[in-house]
């Protein structure tokens, strides 16, 4: 079963953020271990840096008169020489490190989502198929009802799923001539059988004659979610179909969208 893209995105982002947090904590611990006390009974530079950063964070949300005198005194003590420069550098670069970690998390999660989409069996929700069929059964009721029914079978390829065998049942109403004499409106059910399951399409189209007198059926299809099986069970999709009728066989192309349920 293919993992949904939102799950891949979430797990990827969470993993990268967790890794970034662990690296930041490790670097902070190493830095504090290297810092030596400035003088006897005087707190280490690393400890004072943490206190100043906490004071700076509080000052963003509290009025100055509500900040403790201890924090203000520590800040004034730090305003000399190299100590002051190191404190300012720590306060400036700390947000940059957090931003860098978050940027890396988003970039990695986006790459994981793109990989999951590219690796999906239907190649980014495209549906493309080409196959040929020939008439096996013909029930001509034009004289009585103006209706022709036919069953056609054949084979071809469904992009991303490999070889397919095809069975189509067609009903033509020859009394409806939307594009002149010899035209009709068609309804069909098409069954595409692959190694991964069976995809059922419901097709509606119009049969017209081109300039050379060749019948061409142009229409649309929708995926029958309930009738499709295995990997295609619950799938949704739609698109266009072109069926060129030849003397002994028909050439069919499908182009559209296919969204698998799993």
N, C-alpha and C positions, 0 to 999 in steps of 0.2 A: 504493500500500500504506500503510495507516495505521500510524503509529509506536506501539509498545506503550506503555501508560501508565507503566510503570516506567522506560522509557527517557526519556520526556518529563520525569518527575520528577527523574531523575538529572542530565540535562543542565541542567535549570533550576537546580537547587541548586548544581551545580559552577560555572555561569556567574556566579551571584550572589555566591558566596563568593569567586571570583577577583576580581570587581569590587571587593568590599569590602576585600580585602587590598591591592589597588593603591591605593585611595583612602586607606587608613590609612598606607601607606608614603609617599604623596605628602604628606600632612599632616605627618607626622613630619619629612620632609626640609625642608619649608618652615619648620617651627618651629625646627629646629636652625640654619637659615641666618639667622634673625632674631636668635638669641641672641648677645650680645657677651660677650667675656671679662670676668670680674668684676675681675681685677687682672692686672698683668704676670706672666707665667709661671704663671698659675693657669688650670686647665682651665675651659672654658666650661660654663655651667649645663646646657646640653643634654647635654654629654658626661657630666657628673656624674650627671645624671638616669638616663641609660642604665645607668651602673655601679651605682647604687643599686637600680634595678629588678632587675638581674641578681643582686645580692646577696640581695634579698628573695626572688627565685624559688628561689635555692639554699637559703635558710634553711628553706624549706618541706619540704625532703627531707633536709637534713644537720643534725647536732647543731651547737650554737653553737660548741663548741670546735674543730670542723673547718672553720669559715669562716675564710678568710685574713685576716690582720691588716690588709692593705691595704684590704679591703672595709669592715672595722669602722672604720678610721680615716676613710675617706671618709664613712661614715654620720655619725660624730661631728662632722665638720666642717660637715655640712649642717644641723645642728640649731639654727640661729640665724636669727631674723628672717624676712624675705620668702623667702629661699632655702629654708628649711625648709617653709614653706607651699606653695611651688610644687612641691617634691619630693613632699609628701604628696598634693597634688592630682593630680599625674601618676600616682602609684601607684594612687590610688582610681579615677580615670576611665579608665585603660587597660583594665581588665577590662570596664568598662561598654561601651566602644566595641566590643570583641570580641563581647560578648553581643548588642549591637544588630545587628551585621553578621550573626551567625548567625540571629537571629530573623527578620531581613528575608529571608535566604536560604530558610528554611523556609516562610515565608508565601508567597513568590513561587513556590516549587516546588509548594506545595499548590494555588495558583491555576492554575498551568499544568496540573497533573493534572486539576483540575476542568474546565478548558476542554477538555482532550482528551476527557474522558468525555462532556461535554455535546455535543461536536461529532462524536461517533461516529455512524455511520449508523443504528445501532439504538437510539439515544437511551438510553444507560445500560443496555444489555442487556435492554431490554423487548422482548417480542414481542406485538404486538397486530394482529389482522386481522379484517376483516368482509367476507363475500362471500355471494353467492347462487348456488345451483346448481339444475339441473333434470336429471331422469333422461333419459339418452340411450339406454341399453341396459338391459334387464331380463331376467334369467334366473330364472324362478320354478320352483324344484324342491321346493316345500313338500310336495306330495303324495308324492313319491318319497323325498326325503332330508331334508325339513324345513329346507332351505337356500334362501335367496334371495340372488342376486348382482346387483349393479347397477353401472353406470358413470354418473357425474354430472359435468357440466361447468358452468363459470360464470366469474364475474369479481368483482372487488372491490378492496380496498385493503389493503396491508400497511404498517403504520405505519413511516415512515422510509425506505421503499423505493418508495412510489408504487403505481401500478396493478398488479394481478396477474391472470393467468388461471389458472383452477383446474381440475384433473382429479382425480377421486376414484374409486377402485375399492373397493366395499364388499361384504363377505360377512356375511350375517345368519344366525344359527342360531335359528330360530323354535321349536325344541324346548326351549330353555332360557328359561323364563319367570320371571325373578327378581323381577319386580314385577307379576305377575298376567297374566291373559289378554291376548294381543296384544303382549306384550313379547318382547324377544330380546336376545342378546348380539351385538355387532358388532365386526368388525375391518376396518380400512381403511388404504389407502395414499393419501396426498394429495400432489399435486404443485402447488406454487405457483411460477409463472414470473414473474419480474420483469425489469426492464431490466439488473439487476446480476448475475443468476444464477438458478438454480433451487433452491428449498428443498423437501426431501422430508420429510414427516412420517409417522410410524407411529402410528396411532390405535387405541385400545381404548375401547369404551363399552358402555353399556346403554341399550336403547330401551324407554321406558316411555310410557304414556298419561297425560296430565294430566287434571284434573277435567272438561275439555271434550272429552276424547277425542282430543286432538291428540298425535301421536307426537313425543316429544322425546328425542334421543340426548344423553346426558351422559357424558363420558369424559375421558380424558387423552391427551396426545400426547408423543412424544419426537422429536427431530430425528435423522434418519438422516445422520450425518456423512459416511459413505463415498459415499452416493448423491447428496448435494447437490453443486452445482457452482459454479464461479467464486467470487464473494465469500462464498458459503455453504459452500464446500468445507472440510471439517474442523470445521464449526461444531458447537457443543453447545447443547442447550436442551431444555426441557420445559414443560408447562403444562396448562391445561384447555380443553376444547372443549364447546360447546353447539350442537347442530344441531336446529332446529325444522322439522319436516316439514310443508309446506303442501300444498294441493290440487294446485298446479302447479309450485311451486318450494320450495326449502329455504333457510333463512337460518342462516348459520354464523358464530359468533364464536370467536376464539382469544385467549387471554390467558396469558402465561407469560414465560419467560426465553429469551434467545438470546445466546450468547457466540460471536462470530466468532473464527476462528483467526488472522486477520491484521488 
